[in-house]
Every structure is written in C-alpha cells, then in structure tokens.
Amino acid sequence: MIMSQEKASVYFVSLGCPKNLVDSQVMLGLLQKDKYTVAPDPEGADVIIVNTCSFIEASKEESIDTILDMAQMKDSGRCKVLVASGCLPQRYSKQLEQEMPEVDLFIGTGQYHRITELLEAHGKAQELGAPLPKRSYIDQPAFIHSETDPRVHTGPTYTAYLKLSEGCNRRCAFCIIPKLRGNVRSRTVESLVIEAKRLAGAGVRELNLVAQDLTEYGMEWKYKERLETLLPELCKIDGIDWIRLHYVYPDQFSDELIDLIAREPKIVKYLDMPIQHTDDRVLASMNRRLTKEKLFSVISRLRERIPGIVFRTSIIVGFPGETEAEFLALSADLEMLGLDHVGVFRYSKEEGTKAAEMDGQIHPGTKRRRAKSLTSMLQRQSARNNEKYVGKTVTVLVEGPSEETELLVQGRMATQAQEIDGHVLVNDLGERAVELTAGDLIEVEITEAMPHDLVGRMTRVLSRARSPLAQAEMGLRVALPVERPLQAGAGQIG
C-alpha cells in the first residue's frame, strides 16, 4: 500500500451527524500530520475511508451502499485499502467481516485516533507478503479528541462544529447511541477554548456546539465545568460572532443558562431542543426525563425571558404502543406550541434497544400516514411563522451563490442552522451592488416568505469575512472538502 519513497493519498467520505464529521476531521488531521495526502476524488486515492452512521435503518443502508460504491475503486481506481470506520463497524463488525470481504479494516468509534498506526501496520504486512493483522478494531469507546489532536477544518471557512463531549448517559428506549459511543466524557473548558480560538483564527465566525446532549456536559465531574461556565469563555473569543447550541435537552434547562442566553449577544437566540413527543405515557415508555407540563413550562420561560427565540426540535411518530388519540394529541400540542423548525421521524425498530422488544409495534403504513399528516401541518405552520419576517430587516451570513441559481445569493439568519433550517435568498443587492464573499455579514430586508426559505434585498454590508491566518501556521484548513452524502442534522433524533 505505502511505498517507502511515496506517501499514500486518502479519500474521505463522512456520513451522518456533525459529531461524526468532527471525528472525520480529526482523522484527516492525524493523517495529514503523518504526511498522507488528500485525494480530490476516489479514483486517485490509495486509501478510501468511509466514516459511517448506523443510528437508524436509513443511515445503515446509506453507509452500506456508500462502502460498496467505494469498493468499486479497487477495480476501477488505484485503491489498495478500504476502511469502514465509526458507528456501523462498532455495531456490526463480526457480521460485516463475513459479508463485506471488500473492506480491509473496520475501525470502531473508540479506535479512530489510531487510524495512521493501523494503516501503517496493514501496509507493512502487504509489502512483506505477511499475514494481515486482524480486520476489526473495536472496543468500549473511551477516546475523545482534545486540543492537542490535529483537526482539518473541512467545509466553509466561516462556520465550524465544536464537539463538547462524547457519549451519552441517557438510556432512551429507542436509541442505540450509548452502545455505540459509550458514556459521557467531556472535554475541559480550557481545551475547548483553545480549539475555538484556533478556529476563529482560521476565519470561523459561527461556532456550532454539539454533543449527544449539551446539558450533560461536565456531568462526570459533577458539573464543576459545565455549559454555564464554558459559554462565557467562548463569548470572549475575538472573531466569533455567532455561537449556536445544538441538542440541548429540555429537562435540565437551568435558569442560569436561560439568563446567559438572554444576556450574551454572541449566543444566537436559537435552541435545538429534542422533544420526541408530548404525551406523558409515550414519553415514559420512551424513557425520556420529561413530561408535557415540564416541556410547556420551559418553552414558556424561554419565550418570556428571550423574546423572539427560535426552536428546532425532532419528533418520533409510530413509537410502539402510540395510539391514534396520542398521535392526534401530539399534533394538537405542536400546533399550540408553534415551534419554528420541526423534523418528523418515523420510529425505526433498532435491535439492541429496549423499544425493539416492546409490544404494540406500529404498522409501517400507519407510521407513514402519521408522519405525512404531521409534516403537512408543520409545513403550514412554518409558512405562517416565516410571514412574520416580511418587512423586517435581518442580519444574514452569506454562504455564496444559491444552490438553485447563481443569480441569487444564499445566506442564513442567526435563527437558521447550517444545512437544516432553510435559507435567505437575496435577489437584489441594491443600486450599488458589491462583490460579496462567503462569510460576509449583510443586512437584508425580507420581501417574501416561503415555507422554508425567505427572500429579500440587501440594504448594506455589516462586516466582511475575516481572512484566515496562514494555513500552515494554523494547521486547520484544506481546500478539499470531505464528501458528505448524508447531510448533517437529519440524523439527530436523540
């Protein structure tokens, strides 16, 4: 695989959620540190790595299909080693070894930091014609990267994810994550601040905080370091304009955290807060630490103390035992709550979870009908919510030309998360049109509302994207993006 005179080139595919993407970026950093080069396409790569997801059935299928697609490069390209890493091998390594002979290495969620070591061992065995080392490297996950691990920041320079912790101590009946990722292990405030400063120095102005559950951050230290102590330190970092909180659970929302979000202008008034359901019996069956009363109470408190706050959430329909009356009550509750962005998921029966063994499994057709009904109602609600922006002036982070047409500029308000919450499309740059750069902040007057997107005209440029420091000095950026067929955000329903 790896000749002594020549270093291997690596092509990367990262599937699933933003947390998985951070793992992929750390692996890329470790590979580049050891002088591996990054291939722009799979045909020219010596090594292909697919960092997989296996959270629900659709993500498993996506992962398997992608691995099989990449395996073709062993015949049509120059690929000598195919690696499957992440959640799929962590969950199914023995089965995969039997059914996927095309894959040379299976690396679980607790071993990805050994990527260069394992590739080198495999390559040396190939060169010597010796028996190959074992194919699977799976153990109980214990690793989480720190500020000392190199990380390649792929994607747009102006936005990045910051992973606060790994693993989860919750045991939701539908969720396999604790078995795939282990229990909570948090990074220190110091470690996170150091990495955030590096990202800011590389041009990042939007910081997206991710974990399986942000409110569990620091729990293994009895919350001596917690979200309420981390956020003020991140807000002090020059260059960071927006700090976004993803996966904040409603049952542990402190008054101190509410006051902090309200007080700090850099913390965007947006919360990604998984709910899953509103019926007390269903929530108890899911093993959620929540009741309808508590949910309505925390949302009311947040709206009262943070006017204009925007909510994203996820809902599961068709959970085992969910009655038609409970589903209709859920729909009525969501219409009453009027949340801004709601992802609807059909319950996926996952082996190894408590819910998979429950009686009352719902027919797939019923799940589809309920999901379609709820989605239709929520689309109408989204359209009504967006109407309130017409005539208002908002701040927009420029992303570049629209995905639909280069005649429009595409961007996002602070209340629209990357890849999942729609866009602001700018169709008028004003009389004195200026050249815009991805990462600029502009002021836009909204002129039209659609169910997911808004349309407006630019009134002025607020601030320009900051030029990153020298790439070699920062060690954070490559021009080649990690391919991500499965978009971020859609996979998080925990």
Disulfide bonds with the S-S distance in Angstrom:
none
